């Protein structure tokens, strides 16, 4: 590959343009999967994914809301059984 300008490669510019175009589409999001170093560079693996629908969000909120109550109850039962 031929460098264009200061260290930028043509294919990388195309990849970045494709990511930007995908994110601008309705409902698509760029998610970082992995961030790592390669020599003096910081690199990232990303994925383009479709966002959650309303029903999925509601389910997650219910789970998140119920989890602390369940955890507290289990911890209290463990403490009672030990004491």
TIVO-610860 format. One line per 8 residues: their letters; for each residue x, y, z of C-alpha. Coordinates in steps of 0.5 Angstrom, whole numbers, plus 500, padded with zeros to 3 digits. Example, Ala and Ser with C-alpha at 12.3 -4.5 7.8 and 13.67 -1.06 7.14 Angstrom:
as	525 491 516 | 527 498 514
//
This chain:
xxxxxxxx	500 500 500 | 502 507 499 | 502 512 504 | 498 518 503 | 500 524 507 | 503 523 514 | 502 516 515 | 495 515 513
xxxxxxxx	494 509 508 | 488 509 503 | 485 503 505 | 484 506 512 | 481 512 510 | 476 508 506 | 475 504 512 | 474 510 516
xxxxxxxx	469 513 511 | 465 506 511 | 465 506 519 | 462 513 519 | 457 512 513 | 455 506 517 | 454 510 524 | 450 515 520
xxxxxxxx	445 510 518 | 439 509 523 | 440 504 528 | 447 502 527 | 453 504 532 | 460 503 533 | 462 498 539 | 470 498 541
xxxxxxxx	471 490 541 | 478 491 543 | 484 496 544 | 491 494 544 | 498 497 543 | 502 495 537 | 509 498 538 | 508 506 538
xxxxxxxx	501 505 536 | 494 504 539 | 489 500 535 | 482 498 536 | 478 493 533 | 471 495 532 | 464 492 530 | 458 495 527
xxxxxxxx	452 493 531 | 444 495 531 | 442 498 537 | 437 495 542 | 429 496 541 | 425 498 546 | 423 491 548 | 430 489 549
xxxxxxxx	431 496 553 | 425 494 558 | 428 487 559 | 435 490 561 | 432 495 566 | 428 490 569 | 434 485 570 | 438 491 573
xxxxxxxx	433 493 578 | 431 486 580 | 439 484 581 | 441 488 587 | 435 486 591 | 436 479 589 | 444 479 591 | 442 483 598
xxxxxxxx	437 477 600 | 442 472 598 | 448 475 602 | 443 476 608 | 441 469 608 | 449 467 608 | 450 471 614 | 444 468 617
xxx	446 461 616 | 454 462 618 | 452 466 625
//
